């Protein structure tokens, strides 16, 4: 009953908010674009490259409004939400251009407003306001918790941790879990130890050797201002039979789980996710391929959970007034520059296979969904070795390893990155053993080993800051906002 009442209040707040924003949008056409992805997918780089290209007129031949000259210019403007940190565009651009360093990963929600001046296809001059909302994809995986009791969440989480790809990573946590008595009196130290062991299990799953993706609650890995608070000091319990006695450890854990939903998950959905018009989900499929088949299948499950979190469908006047929906979602496999261009379409087919089940769930709603392989900033260039071997050239990040060599972050190399299969089913249904990844083999024995490279060395042109090289970023822009610039 409490959940029903909470959901009713949330819907009332959302309706009121939608009415206000609908009125504002009549006078100032606005697209709220959400940008998310799981850890290391490249969210910060995507936004920085997108904004930089629009501000300085990047090389975007597939982005019709810019390629045809209808975009007169773009400018940054103060963001509408005063309580959300501003996306640090200038600092991230400096890191890319001056330091040749990838910007820091997204650890909290941030926002940036870009105003685009353009000529419509009918000839009139207009403005489109683009509000870009950057947030960690791990937080999206919390939204299903709103419909789960503490007891159901505990059972599901423990069951998942017992699967063959996770059981060895959860061993320490399971030992602690086995001695916890849910009926024992509530105990702060016991709760802290349980939360620490559970969090360490989640961190182990995220290690690049395993690269598992389905790891809620998201704030346990990215706590921000909630670090060490009671709202993050809980964990699943086993043997939850009957009802929780008052004053028990079970009751304490359940109360904190419900507080987490009320203080963290519901406001995140209400204030941010429910207000989005368009969404980009960046997918680091290559890191999953590096890790092995278990990581690939876990990423597939996470993408289904992410799509299920959105309110998607074709927008109408009524939906815009009372329940705004995301009407376009782009799934983008990032870091395509770690492959030769002959494998870019193969990566795209792997992504399409990864999101096929998720896309089927959204197909009947009328929302448009696309999947592309791209690189927001291209860190490599291509070369042929001996006239036939297709290779890429770039500077690996310090500490990267290949062929028994550890790279120093300064030396440029020429490397054949390997080929992806023509048929993506070879990745998903590769027989009993599947392919070998870092989770079960050494770096040199893994079937796929895609190195990470530093940003490219760019020389300033006479016109000023050079354009950032990319792969298919213009196609992403055309899908996301091209229809709103006609």
C-alpha positions in Angstrom: 0.0 0.0 0.0 2.9 2.4 0.8 4.4 1.8 -2.6 1.1 2.4 -4.3 0.7 5.7 -2.5 4.3 6.7 -3.3 3.8 5.9 -6.9 0.6 8.0 -7.0 2.4 11.0 -5.5 5.3 10.6 -8.0 2.9 10.5 -10.9 1.1 13.7 -9.7 4.4 15.5 -9.4 5.4 14.3 -12.9 2.2 15.6 -14.4 2.6 19.0 -12.8 6.1 19.2 -14.0 5.2 18.1 -17.5 2.5 20.8 -17.8 5.0 23.5 -16.8 7.6 22.3 -19.3 5.1 22.0 -22.1 4.2 25.6 -21.7 7.8 26.7 -21.7 8.5 24.6 -24.8 5.9 26.4 -26.8 7.9 29.6 -26.6 11.4 28.1 -26.4 11.6 24.8 -28.4 13.9 22.5 -26.3 15.2 19.0 -26.6 16.4 17.3 -23.4 19.0 14.8 -24.4 20.1 12.2 -21.9 23.6 10.8 -22.3 24.4 7.7 -20.3 26.4 4.5 -20.5 28.1 2.1 -18.1 31.5 2.8 -16.7 34.2 3.6 -19.2 31.8 3.8 -22.1 32.9 7.4 -23.1 30.1 9.7 -22.0 32.3 12.7 -21.2 34.2 12.4 -24.5 30.9 12.0 -26.5 29.4 15.2 -25.0 32.7 17.2 -25.4 33.1 16.2 -29.0 29.5 16.8 -29.9 29.5 20.3 -28.3 32.9 21.2 -29.8 31.7 20.1 -33.3 28.6 22.3 -33.1 30.3 25.3 -31.6 33.1 25.4 -34.3 31.4 23.8 -37.2 32.9 20.3 -37.3 33.3 17.9 -40.2 29.8 16.3 -40.0 28.8 15.4 -43.6 25.9 13.2 -42.5 24.4 15.8 -40.2 22.3 17.5 -42.9 21.5 20.8 -41.1 25.2 21.6 -40.7 26.5 20.1 -43.9 23.9 22.1 -45.9 24.9 25.4 -44.2 21.5 25.8 -42.5 23.1 26.0 -39.0 24.2 29.6 -38.6 25.9 29.0 -35.3 25.7 27.6 -31.8 26.5 29.0 -28.4 26.6 27.9 -24.8 24.0 29.3 -22.5 23.3 29.1 -18.7 21.7 25.9 -17.9 18.1 25.9 -16.5 18.7 23.8 -13.4 20.6 25.8 -10.8 21.0 22.8 -8.4 22.8 20.5 -10.9 26.6 20.9 -11.6 27.5 22.3 -15.0 29.2 19.9 -17.4 32.8 21.0 -17.4 33.1 21.3 -21.2 36.1 23.6 -21.3 38.2 21.6 -18.8 37.4 18.3 -20.7 38.3 19.9 -24.0 41.7 21.1 -22.6 42.4 17.6 -21.4 41.9 16.2 -24.9 43.7 18.9 -26.8 46.5 20.1 -24.5 47.2 17.1 -22.3 46.2 14.3 -24.7 44.4 12.8 -21.8 40.9 11.3 -21.7 38.7 13.4 -19.4 37.6 12.0 -16.0 34.7 9.6 -16.0 31.2 10.6 -15.1 30.7 10.3 -11.4 27.6 12.5 -10.9 24.8 14.1 -12.9 25.7 17.3 -14.8 24.1 19.4 -17.4 25.0 21.8 -20.3 22.7 24.0 -22.4 23.5 24.7 -26.1 21.5 27.0 -28.3 21.5 26.3 -32.0 20.6 29.1 -34.5 19.4 27.5 -37.7 17.4 28.2 -40.9 14.4 26.0 -41.3 13.8 24.2 -44.6 11.1 26.8 -45.2 13.6 29.6 -45.0 12.8 31.1 -41.6 15.4 31.6 -38.8 14.8 29.7 -35.6 16.4 28.6 -32.4 16.6 25.1 -30.9 17.7 24.7 -27.3 19.6 21.5 -26.6 19.8 20.6 -22.9 22.4 17.8 -22.5 22.1 15.7 -19.3 25.0 13.5 -18.4 24.6 10.8 -15.8 26.1 7.4 -14.9 24.3 4.4 -16.5 24.8 2.5 -13.2 22.2 4.7 -11.6 19.6 3.6 -14.2 20.0 0.0 -13.1 18.5 1.2 -9.7 15.1 2.0 -11.2 13.8 -1.6 -11.1 14.3 -1.5 -7.4 11.3 0.7 -7.1 9.1 -2.3 -7.8 11.1 -4.7 -5.6 10.7 -5.3 -1.9 13.9 -5.7 0.2 13.2 -9.4 0.5 12.8 -9.9 -3.3 15.9 -7.8 -4.0 17.9 -9.8 -1.6 16.8 -13.1 -3.1 17.5 -11.9 -6.7 20.9 -10.5 -5.8 22.1 -13.5 -4.0 20.8 -15.8 -6.8 22.7 -13.8 -9.4 25.9 -13.9 -7.3 25.8 -17.7 -7.3 26.0 -17.9 -11.1 29.2 -19.4 -12.5 30.5 -16.1 -13.7 30.2 -14.4 -10.3 30.4 -17.1 -7.6 34.2 -16.9 -7.3 34.0 -13.1 -7.1 31.4 -13.2 -4.4 33.2 -15.8 -2.2 34.3 -13.4 0.6 30.9 -11.8 0.7 29.2 -15.2 0.8 31.3 -16.2 3.8 30.1 -13.1 5.7 26.6 -13.6 4.5 26.5 -17.2 5.8 27.1 -16.1 9.4 24.7 -13.2 9.4 21.4 -13.9 11.3 18.6 -11.8 10.0 16.7 -12.2 13.3 19.6 -11.0 15.4 19.3 -7.5 17.1 20.1 -4.6 14.8 23.8 -3.8 14.9 25.6 -0.9 13.2 28.9 -2.6 12.9 27.4 -5.7 11.4 25.6 -3.6 8.8 28.8 -1.7 7.9 30.8 -4.9 7.5 28.1 -6.5 5.4 27.9 -3.4 3.2 31.7 -3.3 2.8 31.9 -7.0 1.7 28.9 -6.5 -0.7 30.5 -3.4 -2.2 33.8 -5.1 -2.7 32.0 -7.9 -4.6 30.4 -5.3 -6.9 33.9 -3.7 -7.5 35.4 -7.1 -8.3 32.7 -7.7 -10.9 33.5 -4.4 -12.6 37.3 -5.1 -12.9 38.2 -5.1 -16.6 39.2 -8.8 -16.4 35.5 -9.6 -15.9 33.7 -6.4 -17.0 30.3 -7.4 -15.6 27.6 -4.8 -16.0 24.5 -5.7 -14.0 25.6 -4.3 -10.6 22.9 -2.4 -8.7 22.6 -0.5 -6.5 24.5 2.0 -8.6 25.5 4.4 -5.8 27.4 1.6 -4.0 30.1 2.0 -6.8 29.6 5.8 -7.2 28.4 7.0 -3.8 29.2 10.7 -4.2 27.9 12.8 -1.3 26.2 9.7 0.2 29.5 7.9 1.0 29.3 6.3 4.5 25.7 7.4 5.0 23.1 5.0 6.5 21.4 5.1 3.1 24.3 3.1 1.6 25.0 1.0 4.7 22.8 -2.1 3.9 23.2 -5.3 2.0 21.2 -8.4 1.0 20.4 -11.0 3.7 19.8 -14.7 3.3 17.1 -16.9 4.9 14.4 -14.3 5.0 11.4 -16.4 6.0 8.3 -15.0 7.6 8.3 -11.3 8.6 11.0 -9.1 10.0 10.8 -8.7 13.8 11.0 -5.1 15.1 14.5 -4.1 16.1 16.1 -6.9 14.1 19.0 -6.7 11.7 16.5 -7.7 9.0 14.3 -4.7 9.8 17.2 -2.4 9.9 18.5 -3.5 6.5 14.9 -3.2 5.0 14.4 0.3 6.4 17.7 1.5 4.9 16.9 -0.1 1.5 13.6 1.7 1.5 15.4 5.0 2.5 17.7 4.5 -0.5 14.8 4.2 -2.8 13.0 7.2 -1.3 16.1 9.5 -1.0 18.0 8.5 -4.1 16.2 6.4 -6.7 12.8 8.2 -6.8 14.2 11.8 -7.0 16.6 10.7 -9.7 13.8 9.3 -11.8 11.4 12.2 -11.2 13.9 15.1 -11.6 15.9 13.8 -14.5 14.9 10.6 -16.3 11.2 11.4 -16.6 12.0 14.7 -18.2 14.1 13.4 -21.1 13.0 13.7 -24.8 15.9 11.8 -26.4 18.5 9.4 -25.1 21.9 8.1 -26.0 23.1 4.9 -24.4 26.9 4.4 -25.0 28.1 0.8 -24.9 31.7 -0.4 -24.4 31.2 -3.6 -26.2 35.0 -4.0 -26.9 35.8 -4.2 -23.2 33.2 -6.9 -22.8 34.7 -8.8 -25.7 38.1 -8.5 -24.1 36.7 -10.0 -20.9 34.9 -12.9 -22.4 31.5 -14.5 -23.1 30.2 -14.0 -19.6 30.8 -10.3 -19.8 29.0 -10.1 -23.2 25.9 -11.9 -21.9 25.9 -9.8 -18.7 26.1 -6.6 -20.8 23.1 -7.8 -22.8 21.1 -8.2 -19.6 22.1 -4.8 -18.4 21.0 -3.1 -21.6 17.6 -4.8 -21.3 17.3 -3.4 -17.8 18.4 0.1 -18.9 15.8 0.2 -21.7 13.1 -1.0 -19.3 13.9 2.0 -17.1 12.8 4.6 -19.7 9.3 5.8 -20.4 9.5 5.4 -24.1 7.0 5.8 -27.0 5.8 8.2 -29.7 5.0 11.6 -28.1 1.6 13.1 -28.6 0.1 16.3 -27.3 -1.5 14.3 -24.4 1.7 12.6 -23.5 3.6 15.8 -23.7 1.1 17.4 -21.3 0.8 14.6 -18.8 3.5 11.9 -19.3 6.4 12.9 -21.5 8.2 10.1 -23.3 11.6 9.4 -24.9 10.8 9.1 -28.5 14.3 8.3 -29.8 17.0 6.1 -28.3 20.4 5.7 -29.9 22.6 2.8 -28.8 26.2 3.5 -29.8 29.1 1.1 -29.6 32.0 3.4 -28.7 35.7 3.1 -29.4 35.3 1.9 -33.0 38.7 3.5 -33.6 40.3 0.6 -31.8 39.4 -1.5 -34.9 40.2 -1.2 -38.6 37.3 0.3 -40.6 36.7 -3.1 -42.1 35.4 -4.2 -38.7 33.2 -1.2 -38.0 30.1 -2.7 -39.5 30.8 -5.9 -37.8 30.9 -4.1 -34.4 27.6 -2.5 -35.3 26.0 -5.9 -36.0 27.3 -7.2 -32.6 25.7 -4.1 -31.0 22.4 -4.7 -32.8 22.5 -8.3 -31.6 23.2 -7.1 -28.0 20.2 -4.8 -28.0 17.8 -6.9 -30.1 15.8 -8.2 -27.2 15.7 -4.7 -25.6 14.6 -3.1 -28.9 11.8 -5.7 -29.3 10.4 -4.5 -26.0 10.2 -0.9 -27.3 9.2 -1.6 -30.8 5.4 -1.6 -30.2 5.6 1.8 -28.5 6.4 3.7 -31.7 9.7 5.0 -30.4 12.6 5.1 -32.9 15.7 3.1 -32.0 19.0 2.9 -33.8 22.3 1.2 -33.2 25.7 2.4 -34.5 29.4 1.9 -34.1 31.3 5.1 -33.5 34.2 6.9 -32.0 33.5 10.3 -30.5 37.2 11.2 -30.8 39.3 9.0 -33.1 42.6 8.2 -31.3 44.1 6.1 -34.2 44.7 6.3 -37.9 44.9 3.4 -40.4 47.8 1.9 -42.3 48.6 -1.1 -44.5 51.6 -3.1 -43.5 53.3 -4.9 -46.3 50.6 -3.9 -48.7 48.0 -6.3 -47.2 47.9 -6.3 -43.4 45.3 -3.9 -42.2 46.6 -2.0 -39.1 45.9 1.0 -36.9 48.5 3.5 -35.7 48.4 5.2 -32.3 49.9 5.7 -28.9 48.7 3.1 -26.3 48.0 4.4 -22.8 50.7 3.9 -20.3 50.4 0.4 -18.8 48.7 -1.2 -21.7 50.1 -4.7 -22.6 50.4 -6.7 -25.7 52.8 -9.4 -26.9 54.7 -9.3 -23.6 55.4 -5.6 -24.0 54.2 -2.9 -21.5 53.7 0.5 -23.2 54.9 3.7 -21.7 52.3 6.1 -23.0 54.8 7.9 -25.3 55.7 5.6 -28.1 53.5 5.3 -31.2 52.9 1.7 -32.5 51.5 0.0 -35.6 49.3 -2.9 -34.7 46.9 -5.3 -36.3 43.9 -5.0 -33.9 42.3 -8.3 -35.0 39.1 -9.0 -36.8 35.6 -9.4 -35.5 33.4 -12.2 -36.9 31.1 -11.5 -39.8 28.3 -13.3 -38.0 27.6 -11.9 -34.5 26.1 -15.2 -33.4 29.7 -16.6 -33.2 30.1 -14.2 -30.2 26.8 -15.1 -28.5 26.6 -18.9 -29.4 30.2 -20.0 -29.7 29.8 -23.5 -28.4 30.6 -24.9 -25.0 33.7 -22.9 -24.4 32.8 -19.8 -26.4 35.8 -17.5 -27.1 38.6 -16.9 -24.6 38.7 -13.6 -22.7 40.7 -12.1 -19.9 38.4 -13.7 -17.3 39.8 -17.2 -18.3 43.1 -16.5 -20.1 46.2 -14.4 -20.0 46.4 -11.1 -21.9 48.4 -12.8 -24.7 46.1 -15.9 -24.9 42.8 -14.0 -25.1 41.0 -14.2 -28.4 40.3 -10.5 -28.3 42.6 -7.8 -26.9 41.7 -4.3 -27.9 44.2 -1.8 -26.5 43.3 1.7 -25.2 45.1 4.6 -26.9 45.8 8.2 -25.9 43.9 11.0 -27.7 45.4 12.0 -31.0 48.1 14.7 -31.4 46.5 17.6 -33.2 48.1 20.7 -34.5 46.3 24.0 -34.3 45.2 25.4 -37.6 45.4 29.0 -38.7 41.6 29.2 -38.0 42.2 28.2 -34.3 41.4 25.0 -32.5 41.3 22.0 -35.0 38.3 19.8 -35.5 38.4 16.6 -33.4 38.5 13.5 -35.7 35.6 11.1 -35.2 33.8 8.1 -36.6 30.1 8.4 -37.3 29.4 11.1 -34.7 27.6 13.0 -37.4 25.3 10.1 -38.0 24.5 10.1 -34.3 23.6 13.8 -34.4 21.4 13.4 -37.4 19.4 10.7 -35.7 19.1 12.5 -32.4 18.2 16.0 -33.4 18.2 16.2 -37.2 14.4 16.1 -37.3 14.1 19.0 -34.9 16.2 21.3 -37.3 14.0 21.0 -40.3 
